[in-house]
Amino acid sequence: MPPVRQPANHICIDITTLELLAGWTVEDATNDAEAIRAANQEFVEFKKTMNENRGMDLTSS
């Protein structure tokens, strides 16, 4: 079981997961302009698809 710290407001914080996510952020960091451009384009396309799907009537399938 990962260590869990219990703050005063009784919200559990999973420190191990936060450390893992922070490590991935460092690993994925880049200064490569082409990689940044490609990631941004992928995100724009993802948002477009998500917004298109939001308008679909899911009860008609």
PDB file of N, CA, C and O in Angstrom:
ATOM      1  N   MET A   1       0.848  -1.178   0.000  1.00  0.00           N
ATOM      2  CA  MET A   1       0.000   0.000   0.000  1.00  0.00           C
ATOM      3  C   MET A   1       0.894   1.241   0.000  1.00  0.00           C
ATOM      4  O   MET A   1       1.799   1.348   0.827  1.00  0.00           O
ATOM      5  N   PRO A   2       0.649   2.183  -0.921  1.00  0.00           N
ATOM      6  CA  PRO A   2       1.481   3.384  -0.957  1.00  0.00           C
ATOM      7  C   PRO A   2       1.219   4.261   0.260  1.00  0.00           C
ATOM      8  O   PRO A   2       0.132   4.227   0.837  1.00  0.00           O
ATOM      9  N   PRO A   3       2.226   5.050   0.650  1.00  0.00           N
ATOM     10  CA  PRO A   3       2.024   5.934   1.801  1.00  0.00           C
ATOM     11  C   PRO A   3       0.965   6.976   1.477  1.00  0.00           C
ATOM     12  O   PRO A   3       0.943   7.537   0.381  1.00  0.00           O
ATOM     13  N   VAL A   4       0.090   7.227   2.440  1.00  0.00           N
ATOM     14  CA  VAL A   4      -0.982   8.202   2.265  1.00  0.00           C
ATOM     15  C   VAL A   4      -0.908   9.195   3.416  1.00  0.00           C
ATOM     16  O   VAL A   4      -0.849   8.821   4.587  1.00  0.00           O
ATOM     17  N   ARG A   5      -0.913  10.470   3.048  1.00  0.00           N
ATOM     18  CA  ARG A   5      -0.889  11.528   4.056  1.00  0.00           C
ATOM     19  C   ARG A   5      -2.304  12.062   4.187  1.00  0.00           C
ATOM     20  O   ARG A   5      -2.963  12.297   3.174  1.00  0.00           O
ATOM     21  N   GLN A   6      -2.787  12.259   5.401  1.00  0.00           N
ATOM     22  CA  GLN A   6      -4.139  12.735   5.656  1.00  0.00           C
ATOM     23  C   GLN A   6      -4.079  14.184   6.142  1.00  0.00           C
ATOM     24  O   GLN A   6      -3.811  14.427   7.318  1.00  0.00           O
ATOM     25  N   PRO A   7      -4.328  15.166   5.236  1.00  0.00           N
ATOM     26  CA  PRO A   7      -4.328  16.568   5.649  1.00  0.00           C
ATOM     27  C   PRO A   7      -5.497  16.881   6.574  1.00  0.00           C
ATOM     28  O   PRO A   7      -6.387  16.053   6.767  1.00  0.00           O
ATOM     29  N   ALA A   8      -5.487  18.057   7.132  1.00  0.00           N
ATOM     30  CA  ALA A   8      -6.515  18.461   8.088  1.00  0.00           C
ATOM     31  C   ALA A   8      -7.915  18.421   7.493  1.00  0.00           C
ATOM     32  O   ALA A   8      -8.879  18.178   8.218  1.00  0.00           O
ATOM     33  N   ASN A   9      -8.051  18.656   6.177  1.00  0.00           N
ATOM     34  CA  ASN A   9      -9.385  18.671   5.574  1.00  0.00           C
ATOM     35  C   ASN A   9      -9.852  17.265   5.184  1.00  0.00           C
ATOM     36  O   ASN A   9     -10.871  17.121   4.508  1.00  0.00           O
ATOM     37  N   HIS A  10      -9.130  16.243   5.595  1.00  0.00           N
ATOM     38  CA  HIS A  10      -9.492  14.834   5.412  1.00  0.00           C
ATOM     39  C   HIS A  10      -9.531  14.369   3.952  1.00  0.00           C
ATOM     40  O   HIS A  10     -10.277  13.449   3.617  1.00  0.00           O
ATOM     41  N   ILE A  11      -8.746  14.990   3.097  1.00  0.00           N
ATOM     42  CA  ILE A  11      -8.595  14.535   1.722  1.00  0.00           C
ATOM     43  C   ILE A  11      -7.318  13.706   1.654  1.00  0.00           C
ATOM     44  O   ILE A  11      -6.250  14.184   2.037  1.00  0.00           O
ATOM     45  N   CYS A  12      -7.419  12.464   1.169  1.00  0.00           N
ATOM     46  CA  CYS A  12      -6.253  11.594   1.070  1.00  0.00           C
ATOM     47  C   CYS A  12      -5.414  11.994  -0.139  1.00  0.00           C
ATOM     48  O   CYS A  12      -5.942  12.217  -1.228  1.00  0.00           O
ATOM     49  N   ILE A  13      -4.119  12.081   0.063  1.00  0.00           N
ATOM     50  CA  ILE A  13      -3.188  12.394  -1.019  1.00  0.00           C
ATOM     51  C   ILE A  13      -2.249  11.206  -1.182  1.00  0.00           C
ATOM     52  O   ILE A  13      -1.541  10.826  -0.249  1.00  0.00           O
ATOM     53  N   ASP A  14      -2.252  10.632  -2.367  1.00  0.00           N
ATOM     54  CA  ASP A  14      -1.393   9.492  -2.673  1.00  0.00           C
ATOM     55  C   ASP A  14      -0.059  10.037  -3.197  1.00  0.00           C
ATOM     56  O   ASP A  14       0.077  10.333  -4.384  1.00  0.00           O
ATOM     57  N   ILE A  15       0.897  10.161  -2.320  1.00  0.00           N
ATOM     58  CA  ILE A  15       2.196  10.748  -2.639  1.00  0.00           C
ATOM     59  C   ILE A  15       2.917   9.943  -3.713  1.00  0.00           C
ATOM     60  O   ILE A  15       3.561  10.522  -4.588  1.00  0.00           O
ATOM     61  N   THR A  16       2.819   8.634  -3.659  1.00  0.00           N
ATOM     62  CA  THR A  16       3.509   7.791  -4.632  1.00  0.00           C
ATOM     63  C   THR A  16       3.020   8.076  -6.052  1.00  0.00           C
ATOM     64  O   THR A  16       3.823   8.185  -6.979  1.00  0.00           O
ATOM     65  N   THR A  17       1.724   8.194  -6.218  1.00  0.00           N
ATOM     66  CA  THR A  17       1.172   8.493  -7.545  1.00  0.00           C
ATOM     67  C   THR A  17       1.595   9.871  -8.009  1.00  0.00           C
ATOM     68  O   THR A  17       1.955  10.045  -9.174  1.00  0.00           O
ATOM     69  N   LEU A  18       1.560  10.854  -7.124  1.00  0.00           N
ATOM     70  CA  LEU A  18       1.990  12.202  -7.488  1.00  0.00           C
ATOM     71  C   LEU A  18       3.458  12.217  -7.916  1.00  0.00           C
ATOM     72  O   LEU A  18       3.818  12.906  -8.870  1.00  0.00           O
ATOM     73  N   GLU A  19       4.296  11.467  -7.221  1.00  0.00           N
ATOM     74  CA  GLU A  19       5.708  11.377  -7.593  1.00  0.00           C
ATOM     75  C   GLU A  19       5.875  10.706  -8.952  1.00  0.00           C
ATOM     76  O   GLU A  19       6.713  11.124  -9.750  1.00  0.00           O
ATOM     77  N   LEU A  20       5.083   9.667  -9.222  1.00  0.00           N
ATOM     78  CA  LEU A  20       5.135   8.984 -10.509  1.00  0.00           C
ATOM     79  C   LEU A  20       4.746   9.945 -11.636  1.00  0.00           C
ATOM     80  O   LEU A  20       5.439  10.021 -12.651  1.00  0.00           O
ATOM     81  N   LEU A  21       3.656  10.670 -11.464  1.00  0.00           N
ATOM     82  CA  LEU A  21       3.212  11.624 -12.474  1.00  0.00           C
ATOM     83  C   LEU A  21       4.247  12.724 -12.696  1.00  0.00           C
ATOM     84  O   LEU A  21       4.482  13.129 -13.835  1.00  0.00           O
ATOM     85  N   ALA A  22       4.860  13.206 -11.634  1.00  0.00           N
ATOM     86  CA  ALA A  22       5.901  14.223 -11.752  1.00  0.00           C
ATOM     87  C   ALA A  22       7.103  13.675 -12.525  1.00  0.00           C
ATOM     88  O   ALA A  22       7.707  14.385 -13.329  1.00  0.00           O
ATOM     89  N   GLY A  23       7.440  12.421 -12.279  1.00  0.00           N
ATOM     90  CA  GLY A  23       8.544  11.790 -13.005  1.00  0.00           C
ATOM     91  C   GLY A  23       8.248  11.674 -14.488  1.00  0.00           C
ATOM     92  O   GLY A  23       9.128  11.898 -15.319  1.00  0.00           O
ATOM     93  N   TRP A  24       7.012  11.324 -14.826  1.00  0.00           N
ATOM     94  CA  TRP A  24       6.632  11.238 -16.240  1.00  0.00           C
ATOM     95  C   TRP A  24       6.700  12.603 -16.904  1.00  0.00           C
ATOM     96  O   TRP A  24       7.102  12.714 -18.062  1.00  0.00           O
ATOM     97  N   THR A  25       6.308  13.637 -16.177  1.00  0.00           N
ATOM     98  CA  THR A  25       6.376  14.997 -16.720  1.00  0.00           C
ATOM     99  C   THR A  25       7.814  15.360 -17.065  1.00  0.00           C
ATOM    100  O   THR A  25       8.073  15.943 -18.117  1.00  0.00           O
ATOM    101  N   VAL A  26       8.738  15.021 -16.194  1.00  0.00           N
ATOM    102  CA  VAL A  26      10.156  15.305 -16.440  1.00  0.00           C
ATOM    103  C   VAL A  26      10.656  14.493 -17.629  1.00  0.00           C
ATOM    104  O   VAL A  26      11.371  15.020 -18.481  1.00  0.00           O
ATOM    105  N   GLU A  27      10.286  13.213 -17.694  1.00  0.00           N
ATOM    106  CA  GLU A  27      10.716  12.347 -18.801  1.00  0.00           C
ATOM    107  C   GLU A  27      10.200  12.837 -20.144  1.00  0.00           C
ATOM    108  O   GLU A  27      10.897  12.742 -21.154  1.00  0.00           O
ATOM    109  N   ASP A  28       8.976  13.361 -20.157  1.00  0.00           N
ATOM    110  CA  ASP A  28       8.349  13.782 -21.406  1.00  0.00           C
ATOM    111  C   ASP A  28       8.735  15.198 -21.839  1.00  0.00           C
ATOM    112  O   ASP A  28       8.419  15.606 -22.957  1.00  0.00           O
ATOM    113  N   ALA A  29       9.402  15.940 -20.983  1.00  0.00           N
ATOM    114  CA  ALA A  29       9.760  17.323 -21.298  1.00  0.00           C
ATOM    115  C   ALA A  29      10.695  17.364 -22.507  1.00  0.00           C
ATOM    116  O   ALA A  29      11.575  16.517 -22.661  1.00  0.00           O
ATOM    117  N   THR A  30      10.480  18.376 -23.364  1.00  0.00           N
ATOM    118  CA  THR A  30      11.317  18.517 -24.545  1.00  0.00           C
ATOM    119  C   THR A  30      11.444  19.974 -24.938  1.00  0.00           C
ATOM    120  O   THR A  30      10.573  20.788 -24.635  1.00  0.00           O
ATOM    121  N   ASN A  31      12.524  20.294 -25.608  1.00  0.00           N
ATOM    122  CA  ASN A  31      12.713  21.611 -26.206  1.00  0.00           C
ATOM    123  C   ASN A  31      12.657  21.508 -27.725  1.00  0.00           C
ATOM    124  O   ASN A  31      12.878  22.496 -28.426  1.00  0.00           O
ATOM    125  N   ASP A  32      12.363  20.314 -28.232  1.00  0.00           N
ATOM    126  CA  ASP A  32      12.306  20.065 -29.663  1.00  0.00           C
ATOM    127  C   ASP A  32      11.044  20.721 -30.234  1.00  0.00           C
ATOM    128  O   ASP A  32       9.929  20.291 -29.937  1.00  0.00           O
ATOM    129  N   ALA A  33      11.224  21.759 -31.050  1.00  0.00           N
ATOM    130  CA  ALA A  33      10.095  22.518 -31.578  1.00  0.00           C
ATOM    131  C   ALA A  33       9.144  21.637 -32.388  1.00  0.00           C
ATOM    132  O   ALA A  33       7.930  21.822 -32.311  1.00  0.00           O
ATOM    133  N   GLU A  34       9.657  20.699 -33.150  1.00  0.00           N
ATOM    134  CA  GLU A  34       8.801  19.825 -33.957  1.00  0.00           C
ATOM    135  C   GLU A  34       7.973  18.898 -33.063  1.00  0.00           C
ATOM    136  O   GLU A  34       6.793  18.675 -33.335  1.00  0.00           O
ATOM    137  N   ALA A  35       8.571  18.363 -32.013  1.00  0.00           N
ATOM    138  CA  ALA A  35       7.835  17.496 -31.093  1.00  0.00           C
ATOM    139  C   ALA A  35       6.737  18.291 -30.381  1.00  0.00           C
ATOM    140  O   ALA A  35       5.637  17.779 -30.176  1.00  0.00           O
ATOM    141  N   ILE A  36       7.027  19.524 -30.008  1.00  0.00           N
ATOM    142  CA  ILE A  36       6.035  20.383 -29.359  1.00  0.00           C
ATOM    143  C   ILE A  36       4.895  20.697 -30.324  1.00  0.00           C
ATOM    144  O   ILE A  36       3.724  20.654 -29.945  1.00  0.00           O
ATOM    145  N   ARG A  37       5.240  21.015 -31.578  1.00  0.00           N
ATOM    146  CA  ARG A  37       4.223  21.320 -32.587  1.00  0.00           C
ATOM    147  C   ARG A  37       3.315  20.111 -32.812  1.00  0.00           C
ATOM    148  O   ARG A  37       2.094  20.247 -32.879  1.00  0.00           O
ATOM    149  N   ALA A  38       3.919  18.931 -32.926  1.00  0.00           N
ATOM    150  CA  ALA A  38       3.149  17.712 -33.158  1.00  0.00           C
ATOM    151  C   ALA A  38       2.230  17.412 -31.969  1.00  0.00           C
ATOM    152  O   ALA A  38       1.078  17.023 -32.164  1.00  0.00           O
ATOM    153  N   ALA A  39       2.720  17.585 -30.763  1.00  0.00           N
ATOM    154  CA  ALA A  39       1.901  17.336 -29.574  1.00  0.00           C
ATOM    155  C   ALA A  39       0.737  18.322 -29.509  1.00  0.00           C
ATOM    156  O   ALA A  39      -0.382  17.945 -29.163  1.00  0.00           O
ATOM    157  N   ASN A  40       1.001  19.569 -29.839  1.00  0.00           N
ATOM    158  CA  ASN A  40      -0.067  20.569 -29.831  1.00  0.00           C
ATOM    159  C   ASN A  40      -1.119  20.248 -30.885  1.00  0.00           C
ATOM    160  O   ASN A  40      -2.315  20.376 -30.622  1.00  0.00           O
ATOM    161  N   GLN A  41      -0.690  19.834 -32.073  1.00  0.00           N
ATOM    162  CA  GLN A  41      -1.630  19.473 -33.135  1.00  0.00           C
ATOM    163  C   GLN A  41      -2.470  18.271 -32.722  1.00  0.00           C
ATOM    164  O   GLN A  41      -3.676  18.237 -32.971  1.00  0.00           O
ATOM    165  N   GLU A  42      -1.842  17.295 -32.098  1.00  0.00           N
ATOM    166  CA  GLU A  42      -2.571  16.118 -31.628  1.00  0.00           C
ATOM    167  C   GLU A  42      -3.629  16.525 -30.605  1.00  0.00           C
ATOM    168  O   GLU A  42      -4.741  15.997 -30.617  1.00  0.00           O
ATOM    169  N   PHE A  43      -3.286  17.459 -29.724  1.00  0.00           N
ATOM    170  CA  PHE A  43      -4.233  17.920 -28.713  1.00  0.00           C
ATOM    171  C   PHE A  43      -5.403  18.675 -29.354  1.00  0.00           C
ATOM    172  O   PHE A  43      -6.553  18.492 -28.952  1.00  0.00           O
ATOM    173  N   VAL A  44      -5.115  19.519 -30.343  1.00  0.00           N
ATOM    174  CA  VAL A  44      -6.170  20.252 -31.051  1.00  0.00           C
ATOM    175  C   VAL A  44      -7.138  19.261 -31.703  1.00  0.00           C
ATOM    176  O   VAL A  44      -8.354  19.436 -31.621  1.00  0.00           O
ATOM    177  N   GLU A  45      -6.606  18.231 -32.342  1.00  0.00           N
ATOM    178  CA  GLU A  45      -7.443  17.227 -32.994  1.00  0.00           C
ATOM    179  C   GLU A  45      -8.260  16.445 -31.964  1.00  0.00           C
ATOM    180  O   GLU A  45      -9.426  16.131 -32.204  1.00  0.00           O
ATOM    181  N   PHE A  46      -7.651  16.133 -30.824  1.00  0.00           N
ATOM    182  CA  PHE A  46      -8.363  15.438 -29.751  1.00  0.00           C
ATOM    183  C   PHE A  46      -9.538  16.273 -29.253  1.00  0.00           C
ATOM    184  O   PHE A  46     -10.649  15.762 -29.106  1.00  0.00           O
ATOM    185  N   LYS A  47      -9.292  17.570 -28.990  1.00  0.00           N
ATOM    186  CA  LYS A  47     -10.360  18.450 -28.517  1.00  0.00           C
ATOM    187  C   LYS A  47     -11.489  18.547 -29.538  1.00  0.00           C
ATOM    188  O   LYS A  47     -12.665  18.532 -29.175  1.00  0.00           O
ATOM    189  N   LYS A  48     -11.126  18.646 -30.820  1.00  0.00           N
ATOM    190  CA  LYS A  48     -12.127  18.744 -31.882  1.00  0.00           C
ATOM    191  C   LYS A  48     -13.007  17.491 -31.885  1.00  0.00           C
ATOM    192  O   LYS A  48     -14.232  17.592 -31.948  1.00  0.00           O
ATOM    193  N   THR A  49     -12.391  16.327 -31.818  1.00  0.00           N
ATOM    194  CA  THR A  49     -13.129  15.064 -31.810  1.00  0.00           C
ATOM    195  C   THR A  49     -14.016  14.960 -30.573  1.00  0.00           C
ATOM    196  O   THR A  49     -15.168  14.538 -30.671  1.00  0.00           O
ATOM    197  N   MET A  50     -13.498  15.334 -29.431  1.00  0.00           N
ATOM    198  CA  MET A  50     -14.290  15.276 -28.197  1.00  0.00           C
ATOM    199  C   MET A  50     -15.502  16.191 -28.291  1.00  0.00           C
ATOM    200  O   MET A  50     -16.599  15.814 -27.881  1.00  0.00           O
ATOM    201  N   ASN A  51     -15.312  17.386 -28.826  1.00  0.00           N
ATOM    202  CA  ASN A  51     -16.424  18.324 -28.949  1.00  0.00           C
ATOM    203  C   ASN A  51     -17.448  17.842 -29.970  1.00  0.00           C
ATOM    204  O   ASN A  51     -18.648  18.034 -29.773  1.00  0.00           O
ATOM    205  N   GLU A  52     -16.997  17.222 -31.053  1.00  0.00           N
ATOM    206  CA  GLU A  52     -17.924  16.667 -32.038  1.00  0.00           C
ATOM    207  C   GLU A  52     -18.749  15.547 -31.418  1.00  0.00           C
ATOM    208  O   GLU A  52     -19.955  15.455 -31.650  1.00  0.00           O
ATOM    209  N   ASN A  53     -18.098  14.696 -30.631  1.00  0.00           N
ATOM    210  CA  ASN A  53     -18.793  13.572 -29.994  1.00  0.00           C
ATOM    211  C   ASN A  53     -19.759  14.039 -28.917  1.00  0.00           C
ATOM    212  O   ASN A  53     -20.754  13.370 -28.637  1.00  0.00           O
ATOM    213  N   ARG A  54     -19.472  15.174 -28.317  1.00  0.00           N
ATOM    214  CA  ARG A  54     -20.337  15.697 -27.256  1.00  0.00           C
ATOM    215  C   ARG A  54     -21.733  15.986 -27.799  1.00  0.00           C
ATOM    216  O   ARG A  54     -22.721  15.820 -27.083  1.00  0.00           O
ATOM    217  N   GLY A  55     -21.825  16.412 -29.041  1.00  0.00           N
ATOM    218  CA  GLY A  55     -23.101  16.754 -29.637  1.00  0.00           C
ATOM    219  C   GLY A  55     -23.888  15.575 -30.154  1.00  0.00           C
ATOM    220  O   GLY A  55     -25.043  15.734 -30.549  1.00  0.00           O
ATOM    221  N   MET A  56     -23.293  14.390 -30.163  1.00  0.00           N
ATOM    222  CA  MET A  56     -23.984  13.205 -30.691  1.00  0.00           C
ATOM    223  C   MET A  56     -25.088  12.760 -29.735  1.00  0.00           C
ATOM    224  O   MET A  56     -24.962  12.880 -28.517  1.00  0.00           O
ATOM    225  N   ASP A  57     -26.162  12.247 -30.309  1.00  0.00           N
ATOM    226  CA  ASP A  57     -27.245  11.668 -29.514  1.00  0.00           C
ATOM    227  C   ASP A  57     -26.887  10.215 -29.241  1.00  0.00           C
ATOM    228  O   ASP A  57     -26.998   9.366 -30.125  1.00  0.00           O
ATOM    229  N   LEU A  58     -26.465   9.935 -28.040  1.00  0.00           N
ATOM    230  CA  LEU A  58     -26.007   8.586 -27.695  1.00  0.00           C
ATOM    231  C   LEU A  58     -27.157   7.606 -27.488  1.00  0.00           C
ATOM    232  O   LEU A  58     -26.924   6.401 -27.403  1.00  0.00           O
ATOM    233  N   THR A  59     -28.391   8.096 -27.407  1.00  0.00           N
ATOM    234  CA  THR A  59     -29.519   7.188 -27.185  1.00  0.00           C
ATOM    235  C   THR A  59     -30.037   6.575 -28.462  1.00  0.00           C
ATOM    236  O   THR A  59     -30.859   5.659 -28.424  1.00  0.00           O
ATOM    237  N   SER A  60     -29.557   7.079 -29.624  1.00  0.00           N
ATOM    238  CA  SER A  60     -30.077   6.576 -30.903  1.00  0.00           C
ATOM    239  C   SER A  60     -29.325   5.371 -31.431  1.00  0.00           C
ATOM    240  O   SER A  60     -29.673   4.868 -32.500  1.00  0.00           O
ATOM    241  N   SER A  61     -28.326   4.891 -30.743  1.00  0.00           N
ATOM    242  CA  SER A  61     -27.558   3.760 -31.271  1.00  0.00           C
ATOM    243  C   SER A  61     -28.133   2.426 -30.894  1.00  0.00           C
ATOM    244  O   SER A  61     -27.586   1.389 -31.271  1.00  0.00           O
TER     245      SER A  61
END
